[in-house]
């Protein structure tokens, strides 16, 4: 019963994200709205981490399985991807390095800020 309650909380937040996506005219994915709603709910202590901890851990553990349909989809459109393969590879490498660099800088900044207090 505990898992059903936790999963229901996550699904309600996901539904709210979908609702926001359809109501607001911005080009923001519903999942981002859901993440923001969950973040706000956690920060305002409307939801405690313990209320969704086990189910969210389970969903994170099975997340790699969710990439299988996307990989199969790539096989279906391989002819289109093959034409621009080097452009895609360049973008993948560039954005990966960029995200790693920005994440590292932000972490360093937060560590310095924490040490300064």
C-alpha positions as CSV (number, residue, x, y, z in Angstrom):
1,X,0.0,0.0,0.0
2,X,2.9,2.3,0.8
3,X,4.3,2.0,-2.8
4,X,0.9,2.7,-4.3
5,X,0.6,5.9,-2.3
6,X,4.1,7.0,-3.2
7,X,3.5,6.2,-6.9
8,X,0.2,8.1,-6.8
9,X,2.0,11.2,-5.5
10,X,4.5,11.0,-8.3
11,X,1.7,10.4,-10.9
12,X,-0.3,13.4,-9.6
13,X,2.7,15.6,-10.0
14,X,3.3,14.2,-13.5
15,X,-0.3,14.9,-14.4
16,X,0.0,18.5,-13.1
17,X,3.1,18.9,-15.3
18,X,1.1,17.6,-18.3
19,X,-1.7,20.0,-17.4
20,X,0.6,23.0,-17.1
21,X,2.1,22.0,-20.5
22,X,-1.3,22.2,-22.1
23,X,-2.4,25.4,-20.3
24,X,0.7,27.6,-20.7
25,X,1.8,28.5,-24.2
26,X,5.6,28.0,-23.5
27,X,7.8,25.5,-25.3
28,X,8.6,23.7,-22.0
29,X,8.2,20.0,-21.8
30,X,5.6,18.6,-19.3
31,X,8.4,16.7,-17.5
32,X,10.2,19.9,-16.7
33,X,7.0,21.4,-15.3
34,X,6.6,18.2,-13.2
35,X,10.2,18.5,-11.9
36,X,9.6,22.1,-10.9
37,X,6.4,21.3,-9.2
38,X,8.0,18.5,-7.3
39,X,10.9,20.7,-6.4
40,X,8.6,23.4,-5.1
41,X,6.5,20.9,-3.2
42,X,9.6,19.5,-1.5
43,X,11.0,23.0,-0.7
44,X,7.7,24.1,0.8
45,X,7.5,20.8,2.7
46,X,4.2,19.9,1.2
47,X,5.8,16.6,0.4
48,X,8.5,15.1,2.5
49,X,11.3,13.1,0.8
50,X,10.3,10.0,2.9
51,X,6.9,10.1,1.2
52,X,8.3,9.2,-2.2
53,X,11.7,7.8,-1.4
54,X,11.3,4.1,-2.2
55,X,9.3,4.5,-5.3
56,X,11.5,7.2,-6.7
57,X,14.6,5.1,-6.1
58,X,12.9,2.2,-7.9
59,X,12.0,4.4,-10.9
60,X,15.6,5.7,-11.0
61,X,16.9,2.1,-11.0
62,X,14.8,1.1,-13.9
63,X,15.4,4.2,-15.9
64,X,17.9,2.6,-18.3
65,X,15.1,0.3,-19.5
66,X,13.2,3.4,-20.6
67,X,15.8,4.2,-23.2
68,X,15.3,0.9,-25.1
69,X,12.3,2.2,-27.2
70,X,14.4,5.3,-28.2
71,X,17.2,3.0,-29.3
72,X,14.8,0.9,-31.3
73,X,13.4,4.1,-32.8
74,X,16.9,5.0,-34.0
75,X,17.2,1.7,-35.8
76,X,13.9,2.6,-37.6
77,X,15.3,5.9,-38.8
78,X,18.9,4.9,-39.4
79,X,18.8,6.0,-43.0
80,X,18.1,9.6,-41.9
81,X,20.6,9.5,-39.0
82,X,23.3,8.0,-41.2
83,X,23.3,11.1,-43.5
84,X,24.1,13.5,-40.6
85,X,26.0,11.1,-38.3
86,X,29.1,13.3,-37.9
87,X,27.0,16.3,-37.0
88,X,25.1,14.3,-34.4
89,X,28.3,12.9,-33.0
90,X,29.9,16.4,-32.8
91,X,26.8,17.7,-31.0
92,X,26.8,14.8,-28.6
93,X,30.5,15.2,-27.7
94,X,30.3,19.0,-27.5
95,X,27.2,19.1,-25.3
96,X,28.6,16.4,-23.1
97,X,31.8,18.3,-22.5
98,X,29.8,21.6,-22.0
99,X,27.5,20.0,-19.5
100,X,30.3,18.5,-17.6
101,X,32.2,21.8,-17.5
102,X,29.3,23.8,-16.4
103,X,28.3,21.2,-13.8
104,X,31.9,21.1,-12.4
105,X,32.0,24.9,-12.2
106,X,28.7,25.1,-10.4
107,X,29.8,22.4,-7.9
108,X,33.0,24.2,-7.3
109,X,31.2,27.5,-6.8
110,X,28.8,25.8,-4.3
111,X,31.6,24.1,-2.4
112,X,33.5,27.4,-2.1
113,X,30.4,29.2,-1.0
114,X,29.7,26.5,1.6
115,X,33.3,26.6,2.9
116,X,33.1,30.4,3.2
117,X,30.1,30.2,5.5
